[in-house]
Amino acid sequence: MNKLCAQFSFKQHNSSMYNAPANGLAEAFNKTLCNILKKVVNRSKKDWHERIGEALWAYHTTFRTPTQATPYSLFLSKWDGPYVVQEVYTNGAYKIVDENGLRIGPINGKFLKRYYA
């Protein structure tokens, strides 16, 4: 490959695809899922497909400190509104407040929508 590049006088650069919104979340989830499966799968490791439902349930119902909730509760939570934006962060996150003064956030701005009363 180096000879071909030299022959046509161009430099070859290696790069990888980068998805900024993902920010390594898929890799982190896969690592966590594998760690859970290691704890519940037999030594033969042949029953992992039977245990994946249990592992996913464990992951979705485990409390997460950064969000102060479980992924399951965040998925099922109902966002009614209206909410008022209290603070805007430079990374695109927002801190919002409901009509009772309950603070929510920071939350990713791409999940917020205008509320029309």
C-alpha positions as CSV (number, residue, x, y, z in Angstrom):
1,M,0.0,0.0,0.0
2,N,2.9,2.3,0.8
3,K,4.4,1.8,-2.7
4,L,1.0,2.6,-4.3
5,C,0.7,5.8,-2.2
6,A,4.3,6.8,-3.2
7,Q,3.7,6.1,-6.8
8,F,0.7,8.5,-7.0
9,S,2.1,11.0,-4.5
10,F,-0.6,11.0,-2.0
11,K,-0.6,10.5,1.8
12,Q,-2.9,7.9,3.4
13,H,-4.6,8.8,6.6
14,N,-6.4,6.3,8.8
15,S,-9.5,7.5,10.6
16,S,-12.5,6.1,12.2
17,M,-16.2,7.1,12.1
18,Y,-17.2,9.3,15.0
19,N,-20.8,9.9,16.1
20,A,-20.7,12.8,18.5
21,P,-24.2,12.2,20.0
22,A,-23.3,8.6,20.9
23,N,-20.3,9.7,22.9
24,G,-19.4,6.2,23.8
25,L,-22.7,5.3,25.3
26,A,-23.2,2.1,23.2
27,E,-19.7,0.9,24.2
28,A,-20.4,1.6,27.9
29,F,-23.8,-0.2,27.7
30,N,-22.2,-3.2,26.0
31,K,-19.5,-3.4,28.6
32,T,-22.0,-3.2,31.5
33,L,-24.2,-5.8,29.8
34,C,-21.3,-8.2,29.4
35,N,-20.3,-7.7,33.0
36,I,-23.8,-8.6,34.2
37,L,-23.9,-11.6,31.9
38,K,-20.6,-12.8,33.3
39,K,-22.3,-12.9,36.7
40,V,-25.4,-14.8,35.7
41,V,-24.3,-17.2,32.9
42,N,-23.1,-20.7,33.7
43,R,-19.5,-21.7,33.4
44,S,-20.1,-23.3,30.0
45,K,-21.3,-19.9,28.7
46,K,-23.8,-21.7,26.5
47,D,-27.0,-20.3,28.2
48,W,-26.3,-16.6,27.7
49,H,-29.2,-16.2,25.3
50,E,-31.5,-17.6,28.0
51,R,-30.2,-15.1,30.5
52,I,-30.1,-11.9,28.5
53,G,-33.6,-11.0,29.5
54,E,-32.6,-11.1,33.2
55,A,-29.5,-9.1,32.5
56,L,-31.4,-6.4,30.6
57,W,-34.0,-6.2,33.4
58,A,-31.2,-5.8,35.9
59,Y,-29.6,-3.1,33.9
60,H,-32.9,-1.2,33.3
61,T,-34.0,-1.3,37.0
62,T,-30.7,-0.3,38.6
63,F,-30.5,3.2,40.0
64,R,-28.1,5.6,38.2
65,T,-26.5,8.4,40.2
66,P,-26.0,10.9,37.3
67,T,-29.7,10.8,36.4
68,Q,-31.0,10.1,39.9
69,A,-33.3,7.5,38.4
70,T,-33.4,4.1,36.8
71,P,-33.3,3.9,33.0
72,Y,-36.7,2.1,33.1
73,S,-38.3,4.9,35.0
74,L,-36.9,7.5,32.7
75,F,-38.2,5.6,29.7
76,L,-41.7,5.3,31.2
77,S,-41.8,8.8,32.8
78,K,-44.5,11.1,31.4
79,W,-43.4,14.6,30.3
80,D,-46.4,16.7,30.4
81,G,-45.3,20.3,30.8
82,P,-45.2,23.1,30.9
83,Y,-41.6,23.5,32.1
84,V,-39.6,26.7,32.3
85,V,-36.0,26.8,31.3
86,Q,-34.1,27.9,34.4
87,E,-30.5,27.5,33.1
88,V,-28.8,26.9,29.8
89,Y,-25.4,25.1,29.7
90,T,-22.8,25.6,27.0
91,N,-22.9,21.9,26.1
92,G,-26.5,22.0,24.9
93,A,-28.0,20.9,28.2
94,Y,-30.8,22.6,30.1
95,K,-32.0,22.8,33.6
96,I,-35.8,23.1,33.7
97,V,-38.4,23.7,36.4
98,D,-42.0,22.6,36.5
99,E,-44.9,24.8,37.7
100,N,-44.4,23.5,41.3
101,G,-40.8,24.6,41.4
102,L,-39.4,21.0,41.0
103,R,-36.0,21.2,39.3
104,I,-35.3,18.7,36.5
105,G,-32.1,18.4,34.8
106,P,-29.7,18.8,33.4
107,I,-31.4,17.4,30.3
108,N,-30.2,17.2,26.7
109,G,-31.7,20.0,24.7
110,K,-32.5,17.8,21.8
111,F,-35.2,16.1,23.9
112,L,-37.0,19.4,24.7
113,K,-40.0,20.5,22.6
114,R,-42.0,23.7,22.7
115,Y,-45.1,23.5,24.8
116,Y,-48.2,25.4,23.6
117,A,-51.0,25.9,26.1
